[in-house]
């Protein structure tokens, strides 16, 4: 069957919430109704309640192509600094694995790693996720007779979708989930740093502290107020103090719509589908 005539399903998979959008068959597929399930307290492993909900949401999805965007809670990132001598895939894979072990230790041995588009003069990014989770997602798709198209880290998916909006120069992109902040910094198209952290207190305070720290480490600010591209559907009122030296620019803007399976502003409690715990 031609891919154009298969149903396509896009999923956002997070510990606290799973959302799914089905796209009908055809040359110009239109999205159907968005389905969403809120999960209770994480079990062990943390992804188990979300996996159970996705199992229910995939009912009747046989033969569909399934692509999953994975919350930053389940992804670890490391910047790969430029290395002009690395030109072939095997060398790049070894370099990425070395950098991940350097930051995260021997637990990387059980992770599945993926590397962004590599530029020897500009570097790249390596993302890692638990190999057990990846296999369970594959197995779940197979049980529903779906075609598993892969997992895309949330930062990678959103950055690629909006990168034309960012322009050149210093770029700071803050991707905020309910209890997580991911902050990416670039200069002239070269990745400088990625901060991916759980937030246990005030999100605005954590974001401001992260921005100031990243500026010290990687890209000192000038005298002018600098902008930060922000996508924070779980915190629609998120704001920074007016005199802090940073200006938030909300994404997506009219010309860059939010993918329908991405997180949305919190729904009233009665609209959520609670996980069994």
PAKE-390599 format. One line per 8 residues: for each residue y, x, z of N, C-alpha, C, CB. Coordinates in steps of 0.2 Angstrom, whole numbers, plus 5000, padded with zeros to 4 digits. Glycine has a CB too. Example, Ala and Ser with C-alpha at 12.3 -4.5 7.8 and 13.67 -1.06 7.14 Angstrom:
# PAKE-390599
4972/5066/5039/4978/5062/5039/4984/5066/5039/4978/5057/5045 ~ 4989/5064/5035/4995/5068/5036/5000/5064/5039/4997/5070/5029
//
This chain:
# PAKE-390599
4994/5004/5000/5000/5000/5000/5006/5004/5000/5000/4995/5006 ~ 5011/5003/4996/5017/5007/4996/5021/5006/5002/5022/5004/4990 ~ 5024/5012/5005/5028/5011/5011/5033/5006/5011/5031/5018/5013 ~ 5036/5004/5005/5041/4999/5005/5039/4992/5007/5044/4999/4998 ~ 5032/4991/5006/5029/4985/5007/5026/4984/5014/5025/4983/5002 ~ 5027/4989/5018/5024/4989/5025/5029/4987/5030/5021/4996/5027 ~ 5027/4983/5035/5032/4982/5040/5034/4988/5044/5029/4977/5045 ~ 5040/4989/5046/5042/4995/5049/5044/4993/5056/5048/4999/5046
5042/4997/5061/5044/4996/5068/5047/5002/5071/5038/4994/5072 ~ 5053/5001/5074/5057/5006/5078/5057/5004/5085/5064/5007/5075 ~ 5055/5009/5089/5054/5008/5096/5059/5013/5100/5047/5009/5099 ~ 5062/5011/5106/5065/5015/5110/5061/5015/5117/5073/5013/5112 ~ 5059/5021/5119/5054/5021/5124/5057/5025/5130/5047/5025/5122 ~ 5058/5022/5136/5061/5025/5142/5057/5023/5148/5068/5023/5143 ~ 5058/5026/5153/5054/5024/5159/5056/5017/5162/5055/5029/5165 ~ 5062/5015/5161/5064/5009/5164/5064/5003/5159/5071/5010/5167
5064/5005/5152/5065/4999/5147/5062/5002/5141/5072/4998/5147 ~ 5059/4997/5137/5056/4998/5131/5059/4993/5126/5048/4997/5131 ~ 5062/4995/5120/5064/4990/5115/5061/4991/5109/5072/4991/5115 ~ 5061/4986/5105/5057/4986/5099/5060/4982/5093/5049/4984/5099 ~ 5061/4984/5087/5064/4980/5082/5059/4981/5076/5071/4983/5080 ~ 5057/4975/5073/5053/4975/5067/5057/4974/5061/5047/4969/5068 ~ 5056/4978/5056/5059/4977/5049/5054/4974/5044/5062/4984/5047 ~ 5056/4969/5041/5051/4965/5037/5050/4970/5030/5054/4959/5035
5044/4968/5027/5043/4971/5021/5048/4970/5015/5036/4969/5019 ~ 5048/4975/5011/5052/4974/5005/5057/4980/5004/5057/4968/5006 ~ 5060/4980/4998/5064/4986/4996/5070/4987/5000/5066/4986/4989 ~ 5073/4981/5003/5078/4981/5007/5077/4977/5014/5085/4978/5004 ~ 5072/4980/5018/5070/4977/5024/5076/4975/5029/5065/4981/5027 ~ 5075/4969/5031/5080/4967/5036/5077/4966/5043/5083/4960/5034 ~ 5080/4968/5048/5078/4968/5055/5076/4961/5057/5082/4972/5060 ~ 5071/4960/5061/5069/4954/5064/5072/4954/5071/5062/4953/5064
5070/4950/5075/5072/4949/5082/5071/4955/5086/5069/4943/5086 ~ 5075/4958/5090/5074/4963/5095/5070/4961/5101/5081/4966/5097 ~ 5065/4964/5103/5061/4963/5108/5063/4968/5114/5054/4962/5107 ~ 5063/4966/5120/5065/4971/5125/5061/4970/5131/5072/4972/5126 ~ 5059/4975/5135/5055/4974/5141/5058/4978/5146/5047/4974/5140 ~ 5060/4976/5152/5062/4980/5157/5056/4982/5162/5068/4977/5161 ~ 5056/4988/5164/5050/4990/5168/5053/4991/5176/5047/4997/5166 ~ 5048/4990/5180/5049/4992/5187/5049/4999/5189/5044/4988/5191
5047/5000/5195/5047/5007/5197/5042/5011/5194/5046/5008/5205 ~ 5043/5017/5192/5039/5021/5188/5032/5023/5192/5042/5028/5186 ~ 5027/5023/5189/5020/5025/5192/5019/5032/5191/5015/5020/5189 ~ 5013/5034/5192/5011/5041/5190/5006/5041/5185/5009/5045/5197 ~ 5007/5043/5179/5013/5047/5177/5019/5042/5176/5012/5050/5170 ~ 5025/5044/5175/5031/5040/5175/5031/5036/5169/5037/5045/5175 ~ 5028/5037/5164/5028/5033/5158/5023/5027/5158/5027/5037/5152 ~ 5019/5027/5163/5013/5022/5162/5016/5015/5162/5009/5023/5168
5021/5012/5166/5023/5005/5165/5026/5004/5158/5028/5004/5170 ~ 5030/5009/5155/5033/5008/5149/5027/5008/5144/5038/5014/5147 ~ 5022/5012/5144/5017/5012/5140/5013/5005/5140/5012/5017/5141 ~ 5012/5002/5146/5009/4995/5146/5013/4990/5143/5008/4993/5153 ~ 5020/4990/5143/5024/4986/5140/5024/4986/5132/5032/4986/5143 ~ 5024/4993/5130/5024/4994/5123/5017/4991/5120/5024/5001/5121 ~ 5012/4991/5124/5006/4989/5122/5006/4981/5120/5000/4990/5127 ~ 5010/4978/5125/5011/4970/5124/5016/4969/5118/5014/4967/5130
5021/4973/5117/5026/4972/5112/5023/4973/5105/5032/4976/5113 ~ 5018/4977/5104/5015/4979/5098/5009/4974/5096/5012/4986/5098 ~ 5009/4969/5099/5004/4963/5097/5005/4961/5090/5004/4958/5103 ~ 5000/4960/5086/5001/4958/5079/5005/4962/5075/5005/4951/5080 ~ 5005/4969/5076/5009/4974/5072/5004/4978/5068/5012/4978/5077 ~ 4998/4976/5066/4993/4979/5062/4996/4981/5056/4987/4975/5061 ~ 4995/4987/5053/4997/4990/5047/5004/4992/5047/4995/4985/5041 ~ 5008/4991/5052/5015/4993/5052/5016/5000/5053/5019/4989/5058
5021/5003/5051/5023/5010/5052/5028/5010/5059/5028/5013/5046 ~ 5026/5014/5063/5029/5014/5070/5032/5021/5071/5024/5012/5075 ~ 5039/5021/5072/5042/5027/5074/5045/5026/5081/5048/5029/5069 ~ 5045/5031/5085/5047/5030/5092/5053/5035/5094/5041/5031/5097 ~ 5058/5032/5096/5063/5037/5099/5062/5037/5107/5071/5034/5098 ~ 5062/5043/5109/5060/5045/5116/5066/5046/5120/5055/5051/5116 ~ 5066/5043/5126/5072/5044/5131/5072/5051/5133/5070/5040/5137 ~ 5078/5054/5134/5079/5061/5136/5075/5062/5143/5086/5062/5137
5073/5057/5147/5070/5058/5153/5063/5061/5152/5069/5051/5157 ~ 5060/5060/5146/5054/5063/5144/5054/5069/5139/5050/5058/5141 ~ 5060/5072/5138/5061/5077/5134/5065/5083/5137/5065/5075/5127 ~ 5063/5089/5136/5066/5095/5138/5069/5099/5132/5062/5099/5143 ~ 5075/5101/5132/5078/5105/5127/5080/5112/5128/5084/5101/5124 ~ 5080/5116/5123/5082/5123/5124/5086/5125/5118/5077/5128/5126 ~ 5091/5128/5118/5095/5131/5112/5091/5137/5110/5102/5132/5114 ~ 5091/5138/5103/5088/5144/5100/5094/5148/5097/5082/5142/5095
5096/5153/5100/5102/5157/5098/5100/5160/5091/5104/5162/5103 ~ 5105/5161/5087/5104/5164/5080/5100/5170/5080/5110/5165/5077 ~ 5095/5171/5076/5091/5177/5075/5090/5178/5068/5084/5176/5079 ~ 5094/5182/5064/5094/5183/5057/5087/5186/5055/5099/5188/5055 ~ 5083/5189/5059/5077/5192/5056/5071/5187/5056/5075/5197/5061 ~ 5072/5181/5059/5067/5175/5059/5068/5171/5053/5068/5171/5066 ~ 5063/5172/5048/5064/5168/5042/5058/5164/5040/5065/5174/5036 ~ 5052/5165/5043/5046/5161/5042/5044/5157/5047/5040/5166/5040
5041/5151/5046/5039/5146/5051/5035/5149/5057/5035/5141/5048 ~ 5030/5153/5056/5026/5156/5061/5031/5160/5066/5021/5161/5059 ~ 5035/5164/5064/5040/5168/5068/5044/5163/5072/5044/5172/5064 ~ 5047/5157/5069/5051/5153/5072/5047/5149/5078/5054/5148/5067 ~ 5041/5147/5076/5037/5144/5081/5036/5148/5088/5030/5142/5079 ~ 5035/5155/5086/5034/5159/5092/5040/5160/5096/5031/5166/5089 ~ 5046/5161/5092/5052/5161/5096/5054/5155/5100/5058/5163/5090 ~ 5052/5149/5097/5054/5143/5101/5049/5143/5107/5053/5137/5096
5043/5144/5106/5038/5144/5112/5041/5149/5117/5031/5145/5110 ~ 5043/5155/5115/5045/5160/5120/5051/5157/5124/5047/5166/5117 ~ 5056/5154/5120/5062/5152/5124/5061/5146/5128/5067/5150/5118 ~ 5056/5142/5127/5054/5136/5131/5051/5139/5137/5049/5131/5128 ~ 5046/5144/5137/5043/5147/5143/5048/5151/5147/5037/5152/5141 ~ 5053/5154/5144/5058/5157/5147/5062/5153/5152/5063/5161/5143 ~ 5063/5146/5150/5067/5142/5154/5063/5137/5158/5071/5137/5149 ~ 5057/5135/5156/5053/5130/5160/5046/5133/5162/5052/5124/5155
5045/5139/5161/5039/5142/5164/5032/5140/5160/5038/5140/5171 ~ 5027/5141/5164/5020/5140/5161/5018/5133/5160/5015/5143/5165 ~ 5022/5128/5163/5020/5121/5161/5021/5119/5154/5025/5116/5165 ~ 5025/5123/5150/5026/5122/5143/5019/5122/5139/5030/5128/5140 ~ 5014/5125/5142/5007/5126/5139/5005/5119/5137/5003/5130/5143 ~ 5006/5114/5141/5004/5107/5140/5009/5103/5136/5002/5104/5146 ~ 5014/5106/5133/5019/5102/5130/5018/5102/5122/5026/5104/5131 ~ 5020/5097/5119/5021/5097/5111/5028/5099/5110/5019/5090/5108
5029/5104/5106/5036/5107/5104/5038/5105/5097/5036/5114/5105 ~ 5044/5104/5096/5047/5103/5089/5053/5106/5088/5047/5095/5087 ~ 5055/5109/5083/5061/5113/5081/5065/5110/5076/5059/5120/5079 ~ 5072/5109/5078/5076/5107/5073/5077/5111/5066/5083/5106/5076 ~ 5081/5108/5062/5082/5113/5056/5085/5119/5058/5087/5109/5051 ~ 5082/5125/5055/5083/5131/5058/5088/5135/5053/5077/5135/5059 ~ 5093/5138/5056/5098/5142/5052/5098/5149/5055/5105/5139/5052 ~ 5095/5154/5052/5095/5161/5055/5102/5163/5058/5092/5166/5050
5107/5161/5054/5114/5163/5057/5117/5158/5061/5118/5164/5051 ~ 5114/5152/5062/5117/5147/5067/5113/5145/5072/5119/5141/5062 ~ 5106/5147/5072/5102/5145/5077/5099/5138/5076/5105/5145/5084 ~ 5097/5135/5082/5094/5128/5082/5092/5126/5089/5087/5128/5077 ~ 5088/5121/5089/5086/5118/5095/5078/5116/5095/5090/5111/5097 ~ 5075/5118/5101/5068/5116/5102/5068/5111/5107/5064/5122/5104 ~ 5064/5105/5106/5062/5100/5111/5055/5100/5112/5064/5093/5107 ~ 5054/5098/5119/5047/5098/5121/5046/5092/5125/5045/5104/5126
5040/5089/5124/5037/5083/5128/5030/5084/5130/5038/5077/5123 ~ 5028/5080/5135/5022/5081/5138/5016/5079/5132/5021/5076/5144 ~ 5012/5084/5131/5007/5082/5126/5002/5076/5128/5002/5088/5125 ~ 5001/5075/5134/4997/5069/5136/5001/5062/5134/4996/5069/5143 ~ 5007/5062/5135/5011/5056/5133/5011/5055/5125/5018/5057/5135 ~ 5012/5061/5122/5012/5060/5114/5005/5058/5112/5013/5067/5111 ~ 4999/5060/5115/4993/5058/5113/4992/5050/5115/4987/5062/5116 ~ 4994/5048/5120/4994/5041/5122/4997/5037/5118/4996/5040/5130
5003/5039/5115/5007/5035/5111/5003/5034/5104/5014/5038/5109 ~ 5000/5040/5102/4996/5040/5096/4990/5035/5097/4994/5047/5094 ~ 4987/5036/5102/4981/5031/5103/4983/5024/5104/4978/5033/5110 ~ 4989/5022/5107/4991/5016/5107/4992/5013/5100/4997/5015/5111 ~ 4996/5017/5096/4997/5014/5089/4990/5013/5085/5001/5019/5085 ~ 4985/5018/5086/4979/5017/5083/4975/5011/5085/4975/5023/5084 ~ 4976/5009/5092/4972/5003/5094/4975/4997/5091/4973/5003/5102 ~ 4981/4997/5089/4985/4991/5086/4984/4992/5079/4992/4991/5088
4981/4997/5076/4980/4998/5069/4987/4999/5065/4976/4992/5066 ~ 4991/5002/5069/4998/5004/5066/4997/5011/5063/5003/5003/5072 ~ 5002/5013/5059/5003/5019/5056/5008/5023/5060/5005/5019/5049 ~ 5006/5028/5064/5010/5032/5069/5014/5037/5065/5006/5035/5074 ~ 5021/5036/5065/5025/5040/5061/5028/5046/5065/5031/5036/5057 ~ 5027/5046/5071/5030/5051/5075/5035/5049/5081/5033/5056/5071 ~ 5037/5054/5085/5041/5053/5090/5048/5057/5089/5038/5055/5097 ~ 5053/5054/5090/5060/5058/5089/5063/5058/5096/5064/5054/5083
5065/5064/5098/5069/5064/5104/5076/5061/5103/5071/5072/5106 ~ 5078/5057/5109/5084/5053/5108/5090/5057/5106/5085/5050/5115 ~ 5091/5063/5109/5097/5067/5107/5097/5069/5100/5097/5074/5111 ~ 5091/5071/5097/5090/5073/5090/5092/5067/5086/5083/5075/5089 ~ 5089/5061/5087/5090/5055/5083/5097/5053/5083/5086/5049/5086 ~ 5100/5053/5089/5107/5050/5089/5112/5056/5086/5109/5049/5096 ~ 5111/5062/5087/5115/5067/5085/5115/5067/5077/5114/5074/5087 ~ 5109/5067/5074/5108/5067/5067/5112/5061/5064/5101/5067/5065
5111/5055/5067/5114/5049/5065/5122/5049/5065/5112/5043/5068 ~ 5125/5053/5069/5132/5053/5070/5136/5059/5069/5134/5050/5077 ~ 5132/5064/5066/5135/5071/5066/5141/5071/5061/5130/5076/5064 ~ 5141/5067/5056/5147/5067/5051/5153/5065/5055/5145/5063/5045 ~ 5152/5061/5060/5158/5058/5064/5161/5064/5068/5156/5053/5068 ~ 5157/5069/5070/5159/5074/5074/5164/5079/5071/5153/5078/5077 ~ 5163/5081/5065/5167/5086/5062/5165/5093/5064/5175/5084/5063 ~ 5170/5098/5063/5169/5105/5065/5172/5106/5071/5171/5109/5059
5173/5113/5072/5176/5115/5078/5172/5114/5084/5183/5112/5079 ~ 5175/5114/5090/5171/5113/5096/5169/5105/5096/5175/5115/5102 ~ 5162/5104/5097/5160/5097/5098/5156/5097/5105/5155/5096/5092 ~ 5158/5091/5108/5154/5089/5114/5152/5082/5114/5159/5090/5120 ~ 5145/5081/5114/5142/5075/5113/5139/5073/5120/5137/5075/5107 ~ 5141/5068/5123/5138/5065/5129/5134/5059/5128/5143/5064/5135 ~ 5127/5059/5129/5123/5054/5128/5120/5052/5135/5116/5056/5123 ~ 5122/5046/5137/5121/5043/5144/5116/5038/5144/5128/5041/5147
5111/5038/5148/5107/5033/5149/5108/5030/5156/5099/5035/5149 ~ 5104/5026/5159/5105/5022/5165/5106/5027/5171/5100/5017/5167 ~ 5101/5032/5171/5102/5037/5177/5101/5044/5174/5096/5036/5182 ~ 5103/5045/5168/5103/5052/5165/5108/5054/5160/5096/5052/5161 ~ 5110/5060/5161/5116/5063/5156/5113/5068/5152/5122/5065/5161 ~ 5114/5068/5146/5113/5073/5141/5119/5075/5138/5107/5071/5136 ~ 5121/5082/5138/5127/5084/5136/5126/5090/5131/5132/5086/5141 ~ 5128/5089/5125/5127/5095/5120/5134/5098/5118/5123/5092/5114
5134/5104/5117/5140/5108/5115/5139/5112/5109/5142/5112/5121 ~ 5143/5112/5104/5143/5116/5098/5149/5119/5097/5140/5112/5093 ~ 5149/5124/5093/5156/5127/5090/5154/5129/5083/5158/5133/5095 ~ 5158/5126/5078/5157/5128/5071/5150/5127/5069/5159/5135/5071 ~ 5147/5122/5071/5140/5120/5069/5135/5124/5072/5140/5121/5062 ~ 5136/5129/5077/5131/5132/5081/5130/5129/5088/5134/5140/5081 ~ 5124/5128/5089/5123/5125/5096/5124/5130/5101/5115/5123/5096 ~ 5128/5128/5107/5129/5133/5112/5125/5131/5118/5137/5132/5114
5124/5125/5120/5121/5123/5126/5119/5115/5126/5125/5124/5132 ~ 5114/5114/5129/5112/5107/5131/5110/5106/5138/5105/5105/5126 ~ 5113/5101/5141/5112/5100/5148/5109/5093/5148/5119/5100/5152 ~ 5103/5093/5151/5099/5086/5152/5097/5085/5159/5093/5086/5147 ~ 5101/5081/5162/5100/5080/5170/5099/5073/5172/5105/5084/5173 ~ 5096/5072/5177/5095/5066/5181/5102/5065/5185/5089/5065/5185 ~ 5104/5059/5185/5111/5058/5189/5109/5053/5195/5116/5054/5184 ~ 5110/5055/5201/5109/5052/5207/5115/5049/5210/5105/5056/5212
5121/5051/5208/5127/5048/5211/5131/5045/5206/5131/5054/5215 ~ 5138/5046/5206/5142/5043/5202/5142/5046/5195/5150/5044/5205 ~ 5141/5042/5190/5140/5045/5183/5147/5049/5180/5138/5040/5178 ~ 5152/5046/5182/5159/5049/5179/5160/5056/5183/5165/5044/5181 ~ 5158/5056/5189/5159/5063/5192/5154/5068/5190/5158/5062/5200 ~ 5148/5066/5188/5143/5070/5186/5145/5073/5179/5136/5067/5186 ~ 5148/5068/5175/5150/5070/5168/5156/5075/5168/5152/5063/5164 ~ 5160/5073/5172/5166/5078/5172/5164/5085/5175/5172/5075/5177
5160/5085/5180/5157/5092/5182/5154/5095/5177/5153/5091/5188 ~ 5149/5092/5173/5145/5095/5168/5150/5097/5162/5140/5090/5165 ~ 5155/5094/5160/5160/5096/5155/5163/5102/5157/5165/5090/5154 ~ 5166/5102/5163/5169/5108/5166/5165/5114/5166/5172/5107/5173 ~ 5159/5113/5168/5154/5119/5168/5152/5121/5161/5148/5117/5172 ~ 5151/5117/5157/5149/5119/5150/5155/5123/5147/5148/5113/5146 ~ 5161/5121/5148/5167/5124/5146/5168/5131/5148/5174/5120/5147 ~ 5166/5132/5154/5166/5139/5157/5161/5143/5154/5165/5139/5165
5155/5140/5153/5149/5144/5151/5149/5146/5144/5143/5140/5152 ~ 5152/5141/5140/5151/5142/5132/5157/5141/5128/5146/5136/5130 ~ 5161/5137/5130/5167/5136/5125/5173/5134/5129/5165/5130/5120 ~ 5177/5139/5131/5183/5138/5135/5188/5133/5131/5187/5145/5136 ~ 5191/5129/5135/5196/5124/5132/5202/5127/5131/5196/5118/5137 ~ 5206/5124/5126/5213/5126/5125/5217/5123/5130/5215/5125/5118 ~ 5224/5123/5128/5229/5119/5132/5229/5112/5131/5236/5122/5131 ~ 5226/5109/5125/5227/5102/5124/5221/5099/5127/5227/5101/5116
5221/5092/5128/5216/5088/5130/5211/5088/5124/5218/5081/5132 ~ 5204/5089/5126/5199/5089/5121/5195/5083/5122/5195/5096/5122 ~ 5192/5081/5116/5188/5075/5116/5181/5076/5117/5190/5071/5109 ~ 5178/5071/5119/5171/5071/5120/5168/5064/5117/5169/5071/5128 ~ 5163/5065/5113/5160/5059/5110/5155/5057/5114/5157/5061/5103 ~ 5155/5050/5116/5152/5047/5121/5148/5041/5118/5156/5045/5127 ~ 5141/5041/5120/5137/5035/5119/5134/5033/5126/5132/5036/5113 ~ 5136/5028/5129/5134/5026/5135/5133/5018/5136/5139/5028/5141
5128/5015/5133/5128/5008/5133/5126/5005/5140/5122/5006/5128 ~ 5122/5009/5144/5121/5007/5151/5127/5008/5156/5115/5011/5154 ~ 5132/5011/5153/5138/5012/5158/5144/5010/5153/5139/5019/5160 ~ 5145/5004/5151/5150/5002/5147/5157/5003/5149/5150/4995/5145 ~ 5158/5004/5156/5165/5005/5159/5166/5012/5161/5166/5000/5165 ~ 5162/5016/5159/5162/5023/5161/5169/5026/5158/5156/5027/5158 ~ 5173/5029/5163/5179/5032/5161/5180/5039/5165/5185/5027/5162 ~ 5184/5043/5163/5186/5049/5166/5193/5049/5169/5185/5055/5162
5195/5052/5174/5202/5052/5176/5207/5054/5171/5203/5057/5182 ~ 5213/5051/5170/5217/5052/5164/5220/5059/5164/5223/5047/5165 ~ 5220/5063/5169/5223/5070/5169/5218/5075/5170/5228/5070/5175 ~ 5212/5074/5168/5206/5078/5169/5205/5084/5163/5200/5075/5169 ~ 5209/5083/5158/5209/5087/5152/5204/5085/5147/5207/5094/5155 ~ 5200/5080/5148/5195/5077/5143/5197/5070/5141/5188/5078/5146 ~ 5196/5069/5135/5197/5062/5132/5190/5059/5129/5202/5061/5127 ~ 5188/5054/5132/5181/5051/5129/5183/5047/5123/5178/5046/5135
5179/5048/5118/5179/5044/5112/5172/5041/5111/5180/5049/5105 ~ 5173/5034/5112/5167/5030/5112/5163/5029/5105/5168/5023/5114 ~ 5157/5030/5105/5153/5029/5099/5150/5022/5099/5147/5035/5098 ~ 5148/5019/5094/5148/5022/5087/5154/5022/5083/5142/5020/5083 ~ 5158/5017/5084/5164/5015/5079/5161/5011/5074/5167/5022/5076 ~ 5166/5008/5070/5164/5003/5065/5160/5005/5059/5170/5000/5062 ~ 5161/5012/5057/5157/5014/5052/5151/5017/5053/5162/5020/5048 ~ 5149/5018/5060/5143/5021/5062/5139/5016/5067/5144/5028/5066
5136/5011/5064/5133/5006/5069/5127/5009/5073/5130/5000/5065 ~ 5126/5006/5079/5121/5008/5083/5114/5006/5080/5122/5005/5090 ~ 5109/5010/5080/5103/5007/5078/5100/5002/5083/5097/5013/5078 ~ 5097/4997/5080/5096/4991/5084/5091/4992/5089/5093/4985/5079 ~ 5087/4997/5089/5082/4998/5094/5084/5002/5100/5076/5001/5091 ~ 5091/5005/5099/5093/5009/5104/5095/5005/5111/5100/5012/5102 ~ 5096/5008/5116/5098/5004/5122/5104/5000/5121/5099/5009/5128 ~ 5104/4995/5125/5110/4990/5124/5113/4989/5131/5108/4983/5121
5119/4986/5132/5121/4985/5139/5117/4981/5143/5128/4982/5138 ~ 5117/4982/5149/5112/4978/5154/5112/4971/5153/5113/4980/5161 ~ 5106/4968/5152/5106/4961/5152/5106/4958/5159/5099/4959/5148 ~ 5107/4951/5159/5107/4948/5165/5099/4948/5168/5109/4940/5165 ~ 5098/4948/5174/5092/4949/5177/5087/4944/5174/5092/4949/5184 ~ 5089/4938/5174/5084/4932/5171/5082/4933/5164/5088/4926/5172 ~ 5085/4938/5160/5083/4939/5153/5078/4945/5153/5089/4940/5149 ~ 5078/4948/5158/5073/4954/5158/5066/4952/5159/5075/4959/5163
5061/4956/5156/5054/4954/5157/5052/4960/5161/5050/4955/5150 ~ 5050/4958/5167/5048/4963/5172/5041/4965/5171/5049/4960/5179 ~ 5040/4972/5172/5033/4975/5172/5029/4972/5178/5034/4982/5171 ~ 5023/4972/5177/5018/4971/5183/5018/4978/5186/5012/4968/5181 ~ 5019/4978/5193/5018/4984/5197/5013/4983/5203/5025/4986/5199
//
